[in-house]
Amino acid sequence: MPEDPKNAPDPDEIDRRVRKLLGEDGEEEPDEPAPPKPTVHDEFQARLEEMEARAKQVKESAEKRAEPTSSPIIGQDMAQRTGIGLQIGYVVIGFPITGFAIGYYIDRSQHTEIAKGICVLIGATIGVTLAIVMATKAVK
């Protein structure tokens, strides 16, 4: 049924109603604008910043652990004593072996069997004597 032309809305009223239905009504504006919706880029940026912060924390903690301590693990005195001890060990073992080698070549060239034993005893005596001398020097 057609409406009564007397009660028919005027064209401005029709426009206002259409705008209201479409959400384009200018009369009802919100007090605050709606915040923008987060995009994929924003999420990616937030994760990237979070990862950078964690990496910075890990780097700082690693630098703290890597700082040298005030006292070295092995002091100069201990290293020097270790070196002297190794020298004494090489002298005690090395001189008798050298004496054996010299005695072996003497026995081979002279066709005897006694030079090896004598040279080993001489080498052992020299080695022990040098070890004692080195140990007494290290104590002083």
C-alpha positions in Angstrom: 0.0 0.0 0.0 1.3 3.4 -0.8 1.9 5.8 2.0 -0.1 8.8 2.6 1.7 11.7 0.8 1.1 13.9 3.8 3.0 11.6 6.1 5.7 10.8 3.6 9.2 11.7 4.7 10.9 14.5 2.9 14.1 13.8 0.8 16.4 15.1 3.6 14.8 12.6 6.0 15.3 9.8 3.6 19.0 10.7 3.1 19.5 10.8 6.8 17.9 7.4 7.3 20.0 5.8 4.5 23.2 7.3 6.0 22.2 6.0 9.4 21.6 2.5 8.0 24.9 2.5 6.1 26.8 3.7 9.1 27.7 7.1 7.6 25.6 9.0 10.0 27.5 12.1 11.1 25.3 12.7 14.1 26.8 9.9 16.2 30.5 10.2 16.2 32.5 8.2 18.7 34.3 10.1 21.5 37.6 8.5 20.7 38.8 7.0 17.4 39.1 3.3 17.3 42.7 2.0 17.6 44.1 0.6 14.4 43.9 -3.1 14.0 47.3 -4.8 14.4 48.8 -6.0 11.1 51.2 -8.8 10.3 54.0 -6.2 10.0 53.2 -4.9 13.5 53.3 -8.4 15.0 56.6 -9.1 13.2 58.1 -5.9 14.4 57.1 -6.7 18.0 58.6 -10.1 17.9 61.8 -8.7 16.3 62.1 -6.2 19.1 61.5 -8.9 21.7 64.3 -11.1 20.2 66.7 -8.2 20.1 66.1 -7.5 23.8 66.7 -11.1 24.6 69.9 -11.2 22.5 71.2 -8.1 24.3 70.6 -9.7 27.7 72.4 -12.9 26.6 75.3 -10.9 25.2 75.6 -8.9 28.5 75.6 -12.0 30.6 78.2 -13.7 28.4 80.4 -10.6 28.7 80.1 -10.7 32.4 81.2 -14.4 32.5 84.0 -13.7 30.1 85.6 -11.0 32.2 89.0 -12.2 33.5 89.3 -12.9 37.2 91.8 -10.9 39.3 94.0 -13.9 40.1 95.3 -16.3 37.5 94.8 -20.0 38.0 98.5 -20.8 37.9 100.9 -18.3 39.2 104.3 -17.6 37.9 106.0 -19.3 40.9 104.0 -22.5 40.4 104.8 -22.6 36.6 108.5 -22.1 37.4 108.5 -25.0 39.9 106.7 -27.2 37.4 109.3 -26.5 34.8 112.1 -27.3 37.1 110.4 -30.6 38.1 110.1 -31.6 34.5 113.7 -30.7 33.8 114.8 -32.9 36.7 112.8 -35.8 35.4 114.3 -35.5 31.9 117.8 -35.3 33.4 117.3 -38.4 35.6 115.9 -40.5 32.7 117.9 -38.9 29.8 121.5 -39.3 30.9 121.3 -43.1 31.6 119.7 -43.6 28.2 122.4 -41.5 26.5 125.0 -43.5 28.4 123.5 -46.7 27.1 123.6 -45.4 23.5 127.2 -44.4 23.8 128.2 -47.7 25.4 126.3 -49.6 22.7 128.3 -47.9 19.9 131.6 -48.5 21.9 130.8 -52.2 22.3 129.8 -52.5 18.7 133.0 -50.9 17.4 135.3 -52.7 19.9 133.4 -56.0 19.9 133.0 -56.0 23.7 130.0 -56.2 26.1 131.0 -54.2 29.1 130.9 -50.6 27.8 127.1 -50.4 27.9 126.9 -51.1 31.6 129.7 -48.8 32.5 128.3 -45.9 30.4 124.8 -46.4 31.9 126.3 -46.1 35.4 128.2 -43.0 34.4 125.1 -41.5 32.8 123.0 -42.3 35.9 125.5 -40.8 38.2 125.7 -37.6 36.2 121.9 -37.5 35.9 121.3 -37.9 39.6 124.1 -35.4 40.4 122.6 -32.8 38.1 119.1 -33.4 39.5 120.4 -32.7 43.0 122.2 -29.5 41.9 119.0 -28.3 40.1 116.8 -29.0 43.1 119.1 -27.2 45.5 119.3 -24.2 43.1 115.5 -24.1 42.9 115.1 -24.1 46.7 117.4 -21.1 47.1 
